[in-house]
Amino acid sequence: MAPLQTHGLRITLTEDDRPEDRFSHHVNNARYFAFINRTFHGWYVALGIRVRDATHSAMMVNTSYDFLRQVFVPGAVLCRITVTKVGRTSMEHTVEMWDVSTDTPVLAGRGRVAHVWVERAIAKPQPWPPELLAKCWDPDAAPAA
């Protein structure tokens, strides 16, 4: 598997992750998308594509997420992304959110994210550069989508 085909981020849950009305101790649904975004940011940095004045970037074009169980504050989650498919200009990831607040992690949700590689000046999709694909995609070791 390519070194950045899978990337994870452990996130400590805080009071700010609860619903605004503080009615419950569960994590607000919108926060999961922030966790996904934060995990992708770490992946972008590891790939070396989050640099000032970059001419190209990965643009998230679709996100879906299925909630399987509630997660509560205080606690922690592990958000894990895995590249599962690469097209000419697109890349698809699976997303898994694990509740890691206890000794046995429990899958709390899963989803999919699609990116396209774009030239920023003209906002048009371009083929993914081979040097980036070498870091995050091994078609022979690709997980089943």
Backbone bond lengths (Angstrom), bond angles and torsions (degrees), N, CA, C in turn:
res aa  C-N    CA-C-N  psi(-1)  N-CA   C-N-CA  omega(-1)  CA-C   N-CA-C  phi
1 M - - - 1.457 - - 1.525 108.47 -
2 A 1.321 116.68 140.73 1.463 121.71 177.50 1.540 109.01 -62.86
3 P 1.334 118.63 147.40 1.467 120.97 -172.75 1.526 114.63 -58.87
4 L 1.323 119.11 -30.77 1.463 120.49 -178.92 1.528 112.13 -112.59
5 Q 1.344 116.57 22.79 1.462 119.39 177.06 1.536 109.94 -68.08
6 T 1.330 116.14 -31.04 1.463 121.85 174.00 1.519 107.93 -123.50
7 H 1.336 114.73 137.85 1.463 120.39 -179.84 1.521 107.40 -142.25
8 G 1.320 116.64 135.22 1.455 120.23 179.91 1.509 112.21 -129.89
9 L 1.320 114.76 157.54 1.456 121.32 177.98 1.526 108.40 -142.11
10 R 1.319 116.12 126.00 1.468 121.26 174.94 1.527 107.58 -87.54
11 I 1.314 116.02 130.36 1.463 121.79 -176.13 1.524 109.05 -124.25
12 T 1.326 116.41 122.76 1.456 121.87 175.74 1.521 108.57 -80.43
13 L 1.319 116.23 129.09 1.462 121.45 -178.02 1.519 109.67 -84.52
14 T 1.341 115.65 137.65 1.457 121.20 -178.44 1.527 110.03 -125.20
15 E 1.301 115.29 173.80 1.464 120.91 177.48 1.534 111.70 -55.92
16 D 1.322 117.42 -30.23 1.460 120.84 178.92 1.528 112.74 -66.96
17 D 1.326 117.68 -15.61 1.462 121.11 179.04 1.528 112.53 -86.35
18 R 1.311 117.66 -7.43 1.467 121.60 178.04 1.532 109.72 -78.47
19 P 1.348 116.99 162.20 1.471 119.83 174.98 1.531 110.31 -58.13
20 E 1.321 116.00 151.14 1.467 120.46 -177.05 1.515 113.40 -59.62
21 D 1.339 117.61 -32.36 1.470 119.58 -179.05 1.535 112.43 -79.04
22 R 1.334 117.24 -4.89 1.463 123.82 178.60 1.529 112.21 55.67
23 F 1.335 116.68 26.01 1.458 122.23 -178.81 1.520 111.79 -68.45
24 S 1.314 116.75 -29.06 1.454 121.83 -175.73 1.518 109.62 -136.94
25 H 1.324 115.47 165.86 1.464 120.76 176.53 1.528 112.01 -96.70
26 H 1.342 116.34 6.86 1.472 117.84 178.32 1.532 109.61 -77.70
27 V 1.326 114.74 161.81 1.465 120.92 178.35 1.525 108.47 -78.44
28 N 1.326 116.15 132.95 1.459 122.15 177.77 1.524 110.04 -61.34
29 N 1.325 117.25 137.01 1.472 121.46 -176.64 1.526 113.13 -54.53
30 A 1.311 118.20 -38.27 1.466 120.43 -177.72 1.528 111.74 -65.19
31 R 1.322 117.38 -25.41 1.464 120.74 -178.52 1.530 111.64 -65.39
32 Y 1.347 117.27 -30.27 1.462 119.32 179.70 1.534 110.51 -60.47
33 F 1.326 116.49 -37.08 1.464 119.83 178.60 1.529 110.42 -68.87
34 A 1.333 116.60 -34.28 1.472 119.73 174.48 1.533 110.16 -65.81
35 F 1.335 117.74 -38.37 1.467 120.94 178.00 1.531 110.08 -65.13
36 I 1.329 116.56 -41.72 1.466 120.65 177.78 1.529 109.49 -61.63
37 N 1.316 116.76 -45.55 1.460 121.30 179.87 1.529 110.94 -61.61
38 R 1.329 117.03 -42.86 1.466 121.21 179.82 1.532 110.64 -63.34
39 T 1.332 116.41 -38.72 1.465 120.44 178.63 1.520 110.34 -65.97
40 F 1.330 116.77 -42.82 1.466 119.00 177.56 1.519 111.13 -64.11
41 H 1.323 117.82 -37.54 1.470 119.41 178.43 1.529 109.89 -58.27
42 G 1.336 117.51 -44.60 1.460 120.43 177.59 1.524 112.20 -61.61
43 W 1.340 115.96 -36.93 1.468 120.56 177.71 1.524 110.57 -66.83
44 Y 1.352 116.59 -42.98 1.471 120.59 177.90 1.535 110.45 -58.82
45 V 1.334 116.36 -44.37 1.461 120.59 179.77 1.536 109.92 -62.85
46 A 1.331 117.12 -45.41 1.467 120.85 179.06 1.530 111.64 -61.52
47 L 1.339 117.06 -35.02 1.464 121.10 176.99 1.526 112.47 -73.09
48 G 1.336 116.23 -19.49 1.464 120.82 -177.81 1.514 113.30 84.20
49 I 1.339 117.46 23.81 1.475 119.16 -178.18 1.523 113.16 -106.97
50 R 1.329 118.72 2.41 1.461 121.13 175.55 1.518 107.65 -102.64
51 V 1.321 114.75 78.34 1.463 120.17 179.95 1.525 108.91 -127.44
52 R 1.308 115.29 147.96 1.460 120.82 178.59 1.531 109.73 -61.49
53 D 1.313 116.05 140.45 1.469 123.42 178.11 1.529 113.20 63.33
54 A 1.326 117.33 28.69 1.469 120.36 177.01 1.527 109.23 -65.67
55 T 1.311 116.68 142.07 1.468 120.77 178.77 1.519 111.78 -85.81
56 H 1.348 116.22 -20.96 1.459 121.75 -179.36 1.526 109.02 -132.52
57 S 1.331 115.81 157.99 1.465 119.26 175.43 1.522 110.21 -158.47
58 A 1.332 114.09 163.43 1.458 121.08 174.11 1.527 107.29 -86.11
59 M 1.318 116.48 128.78 1.458 121.18 179.71 1.526 108.42 -115.59
60 M 1.338 115.68 122.46 1.451 120.66 178.18 1.527 107.90 -72.79
61 V 1.345 116.50 124.83 1.470 119.70 -176.26 1.522 113.12 -115.58
62 N 1.341 117.54 -13.18 1.451 119.57 178.91 1.521 108.69 -157.94
63 T 1.335 115.29 137.60 1.459 121.19 176.89 1.517 108.49 -139.99
64 S 1.316 116.14 132.58 1.471 120.71 171.71 1.517 107.59 -134.64
65 Y 1.335 115.48 149.12 1.458 119.86 -176.87 1.519 108.68 -150.53
66 D 1.321 116.49 130.88 1.461 122.77 176.49 1.522 109.18 -107.19
67 F 1.326 115.86 124.26 1.458 122.05 178.18 1.528 108.16 -82.84
68 L 1.323 117.22 123.49 1.467 121.43 -178.68 1.522 112.59 -103.81
69 R 1.327 116.85 -29.22 1.459 120.92 177.69 1.518 108.61 -161.10
70 Q 1.324 115.79 157.94 1.462 120.68 178.49 1.533 110.45 -74.85
71 V 1.310 114.52 151.98 1.460 122.60 172.99 1.525 105.82 -123.30
72 F 1.329 116.18 143.04 1.455 120.03 -171.64 1.528 112.62 -119.86
73 V 1.330 114.71 152.76 1.463 124.34 173.66 1.520 106.51 -94.62
74 P 1.334 121.09 134.06 1.463 125.52 -1.57 1.525 110.50 -77.49
75 G 1.300 115.67 158.91 1.451 120.58 -179.95 1.512 110.62 169.92
76 A 1.329 114.83 -164.89 1.465 120.45 179.38 1.521 108.06 -154.51
77 V 1.338 114.79 151.45 1.459 121.50 174.45 1.522 108.50 -127.53
78 L 1.314 114.49 155.43 1.454 121.93 170.47 1.518 105.74 -114.53
79 C 1.312 115.99 117.45 1.470 121.22 175.63 1.523 106.50 -98.80
80 R 1.335 115.30 122.86 1.463 120.18 -177.96 1.524 109.43 -123.34
81 I 1.332 115.70 130.08 1.463 122.11 177.49 1.526 108.23 -115.55
82 T 1.325 115.11 143.71 1.458 120.87 179.72 1.519 109.35 -138.08
83 V 1.333 116.90 127.67 1.459 121.00 175.04 1.529 107.14 -68.78
84 T 1.343 116.84 125.38 1.462 120.52 -177.43 1.525 113.56 -118.19
85 K 1.332 116.34 -17.34 1.465 118.85 -177.76 1.527 108.78 -158.80
86 V 1.322 115.39 139.61 1.457 120.60 177.24 1.515 108.62 -128.40
87 G 1.329 115.29 128.14 1.456 121.56 173.32 1.518 109.19 -105.81
88 R 1.313 116.73 -166.11 1.467 119.88 179.93 1.522 110.98 -63.23
89 T 1.329 117.52 -49.70 1.463 121.26 -179.90 1.526 112.34 -118.02
90 S 1.320 117.57 -7.28 1.469 120.71 -176.00 1.519 111.74 -110.03
91 M 1.321 114.20 159.69 1.455 122.21 175.85 1.520 106.88 -144.20
92 E 1.326 117.06 133.06 1.456 121.17 178.94 1.522 109.88 -112.48
93 H 1.330 114.38 144.37 1.464 122.21 178.22 1.523 109.34 -126.59
94 T 1.318 115.86 148.08 1.452 119.55 162.11 1.522 106.55 -92.69
95 V 1.320 115.26 151.98 1.456 122.26 177.17 1.523 106.85 -125.28
96 E 1.319 115.99 133.65 1.455 121.23 172.89 1.522 107.98 -127.26
97 M 1.334 115.39 136.59 1.459 121.14 176.02 1.525 106.80 -116.55
98 W 1.325 116.03 117.46 1.456 122.10 -178.08 1.517 110.37 -108.57
99 D 1.319 117.34 131.54 1.458 122.03 171.47 1.523 106.13 -79.25
100 V 1.323 116.28 113.21 1.465 121.25 -177.94 1.534 111.07 -111.88
101 S 1.319 115.63 29.73 1.468 121.70 -178.34 1.522 112.87 -77.95
102 T 1.322 117.21 -14.98 1.465 121.47 -179.91 1.534 108.81 -123.43
103 D 1.308 115.88 -179.77 1.467 120.79 -178.66 1.523 112.67 -65.15
104 T 1.325 116.74 -28.29 1.462 120.84 -178.96 1.523 109.32 -111.43
105 P 1.337 118.70 108.43 1.476 120.51 178.76 1.534 110.66 -59.89
106 V 1.334 115.04 143.85 1.460 121.78 179.99 1.525 107.85 -126.00
107 L 1.329 115.88 131.92 1.462 120.14 177.77 1.531 109.11 -67.10
108 A 1.328 116.44 119.17 1.463 121.83 -177.77 1.520 112.11 -99.98
109 G 1.318 117.88 -20.92 1.462 120.35 179.98 1.513 110.78 -176.52
110 R 1.329 114.02 163.99 1.464 119.24 178.53 1.521 108.89 -152.23
111 G 1.325 114.25 158.52 1.453 118.65 -179.02 1.515 111.69 -166.09
112 R 1.314 113.32 -166.02 1.464 121.23 -179.63 1.525 108.37 -138.60
113 V 1.316 114.37 149.22 1.465 121.38 176.19 1.521 107.29 -135.66
114 A 1.329 116.09 138.36 1.463 121.46 174.38 1.520 109.00 -117.94
115 H 1.320 114.81 137.87 1.461 123.21 176.63 1.525 109.01 -121.49
116 V 1.297 115.29 155.94 1.460 120.46 165.39 1.529 106.80 -126.12
117 W 1.320 115.11 151.94 1.464 122.13 176.33 1.517 106.63 -92.60
118 V 1.330 117.38 122.53 1.462 120.19 -175.07 1.518 111.93 -124.28
119 E 1.317 114.05 147.35 1.460 121.16 168.65 1.515 105.57 -84.87
120 R 1.319 116.83 117.06 1.465 122.04 -169.71 1.531 113.19 -63.31
121 A 1.316 118.39 -38.22 1.470 121.08 -175.36 1.525 112.23 -63.53
122 I 1.316 116.40 -32.87 1.468 118.85 -177.35 1.532 112.37 -114.93
123 A 1.335 116.59 -1.35 1.470 123.30 178.62 1.524 112.42 51.17
124 K 1.332 115.52 44.13 1.461 120.62 178.88 1.524 110.08 -120.96
125 P 1.332 115.82 140.27 1.470 119.29 177.24 1.525 112.00 -61.36
126 Q 1.312 114.48 143.38 1.465 123.32 179.04 1.523 108.22 -132.32
127 P 1.319 118.58 160.97 1.465 120.04 174.79 1.534 110.91 -63.34
128 W 1.332 115.98 144.84 1.456 120.36 175.79 1.525 109.29 -65.19
129 P 1.319 118.60 132.94 1.470 121.04 179.58 1.528 111.24 -64.87
130 P 1.326 117.08 137.49 1.473 120.58 -179.50 1.531 113.39 -56.09
131 E 1.337 117.78 -34.84 1.468 119.58 -179.06 1.533 111.78 -67.45
132 L 1.349 117.87 -30.10 1.467 120.45 174.81 1.524 110.83 -75.37
133 L 1.322 115.59 -43.12 1.471 119.31 179.21 1.529 111.19 -59.69
134 A 1.330 116.98 -35.74 1.462 120.02 179.31 1.533 111.56 -62.39
135 K 1.329 117.14 -27.26 1.461 121.29 179.86 1.526 112.96 -81.41
136 C 1.351 117.29 -26.27 1.461 118.45 -169.47 1.525 115.32 -131.60
137 W 1.317 118.58 4.15 1.463 119.03 -176.18 1.512 111.16 -144.04
138 D 1.302 114.99 120.08 1.461 121.72 172.14 1.522 105.52 -125.59
139 P 1.341 117.49 99.38 1.466 119.24 -175.48 1.521 113.37 -60.26
140 D 1.323 117.80 -24.33 1.464 120.37 178.50 1.525 112.53 -76.08
141 A 1.337 116.16 -21.29 1.461 120.73 -179.56 1.519 111.06 -112.88
142 A 1.329 116.99 15.24 1.466 120.84 -176.18 1.527 110.26 -66.18
143 P 1.334 116.10 134.60 1.463 119.31 176.51 1.530 109.78 -70.14
144 A 1.295 116.21 157.31 1.470 120.23 177.30 1.518 108.82 -66.28
145 A 1.324 115.89 132.69 1.477 119.98 -178.03 1.499 111.02 -76.75
